Amino acid sequence: MTGGLGEHPFVAAVKPLVDAMGAEIVPPGDAKGDDVVLTWEGEDVAAVRLPHLSDSLDHILADLERRHGQPLAELDRKTKQSVVRILEQRGAFSVRHGVETVASALGVSRFTVYNYLNRQ
């Protein structure tokens, strides 16, 4: 982020949301076709570059690791089941190879992830 974007109060307000999505804030003049330009009081103040879906899943997994304070593979079974529920709500399994990616992060098999999903 350049050009003092972080100093604008609107950009500062949306930055936690942008970070949580794994997106990037760029100057509005650098916006590309898929970027979302944010306007404040009639002025374009920033653009949000959304991540690719596969990058979003990696970002969500990394965020869950930070929240739990340890690698997801080290969580107990009940907590892993909870993580799978959260991931399902966030659409993780609509991404190609989502089950495989989650299984790898949790240190379990695909079959186990499907079992966790079916328990709901």
Beta strands, then each sheet from edge to edge (+ up, - down):
strand 1: 24-26
strand 2: 36-40
strand 3: 43-49
sheet 1: 1+ 3- 2+
end
